[in-house]
Amino acid sequence: MENQKIEDYYSEHSSTIFSEMLGEDENYQRLKKAKLAAEKALQNVISKEAWKQYLALDEIGNELECARYKAMYLAGAANCKKLEE
């Protein structure tokens, strides 16, 4: 039950937490702009089908990264809970 509360809190606040942290980070913004420029260049030189496949792979990568952050967050929350007991 306690794990569900932690996971619910994460689900509600994770996008806000990370966007606030990264939104002000200059290095993140620089890398984001570079990625968008590289994607635009790639889109101009490959077929539409290849572009669709690239986007599908990028989405999978984003989901995996999200799962990794969620696991790190939940592990940290569990450690905090153990320390409180």
C-alpha positions as CSV (number, residue, x, y, z in Angstrom):
1,M,0.0,0.0,0.0
2,E,2.8,2.4,0.9
3,N,4.5,1.7,-2.4
4,Q,1.3,2.6,-4.3
5,K,1.2,6.0,-2.5
6,I,4.8,6.6,-3.5
7,E,4.1,5.6,-7.1
8,D,1.0,7.8,-7.2
9,Y,2.9,10.8,-6.0
10,Y,5.6,10.1,-8.6
11,S,3.0,9.9,-11.4
12,E,1.4,13.1,-10.4
13,H,4.6,15.2,-9.9
14,S,7.4,13.6,-12.0
15,S,6.8,15.7,-15.2
16,T,6.7,18.9,-13.2
17,I,9.8,18.0,-11.2
18,F,11.9,17.1,-14.2
19,S,10.7,19.9,-16.4
20,E,11.4,22.5,-13.7
21,M,14.9,21.1,-13.1
22,L,15.7,20.8,-16.8
23,G,13.8,23.9,-18.0
24,E,16.4,26.2,-16.5
25,D,19.5,24.1,-17.4
26,E,21.5,25.8,-20.1
27,N,23.3,22.6,-21.1
28,Y,19.9,20.7,-21.5
29,Q,18.5,23.5,-23.6
30,R,21.6,23.5,-25.8
31,L,21.4,19.7,-26.3
32,K,17.7,19.9,-27.0
33,K,18.3,22.5,-29.7
34,A,21.1,20.4,-31.2
35,K,18.9,17.3,-31.2
36,L,16.0,19.2,-32.9
37,A,18.4,20.5,-35.6
38,A,19.9,17.0,-36.2
39,E,16.4,15.5,-36.4
40,K,15.4,18.1,-39.0
41,A,18.5,17.4,-41.1
42,L,17.9,13.7,-40.8
43,Q,14.2,14.1,-41.8
44,N,15.3,15.9,-45.0
45,V,17.6,13.1,-46.2
46,I,15.7,9.9,-45.4
47,S,12.4,8.5,-46.6
48,K,9.1,9.0,-44.8
49,E,9.0,5.4,-43.7
50,A,12.6,5.6,-42.3
51,W,11.5,8.8,-40.5
52,K,8.5,7.0,-39.0
53,Q,10.8,4.2,-37.8
54,Y,13.2,6.7,-36.2
55,L,10.3,8.4,-34.4
56,A,9.1,5.0,-33.1
57,L,12.5,4.2,-31.8
58,D,12.9,7.6,-30.2
59,E,9.6,7.1,-28.4
60,I,10.7,3.7,-27.1
61,G,14.0,5.3,-25.9
62,N,12.0,8.0,-24.1
63,E,9.8,5.5,-22.4
64,L,12.8,3.5,-21.3
65,E,14.4,6.6,-19.9
66,C,11.2,7.5,-18.1
67,A,11.1,4.0,-16.5
68,R,14.7,4.4,-15.4
69,Y,14.0,7.7,-13.7
70,K,10.9,6.3,-12.1
71,A,12.9,3.3,-10.7
72,M,15.5,5.7,-9.3
73,Y,12.9,7.9,-7.8
74,L,11.0,4.9,-6.2
75,A,14.3,3.4,-4.9
76,G,15.2,6.7,-3.3
77,A,11.7,7.1,-1.8
78,A,11.9,3.5,-0.4
79,N,15.3,4.3,1.1
80,C,13.9,7.5,2.8
81,K,11.0,5.4,4.2
82,K,13.5,2.9,5.6
83,L,15.5,5.7,7.2
84,E,12.3,7.2,8.8
85,E,11.5,3.8,10.5
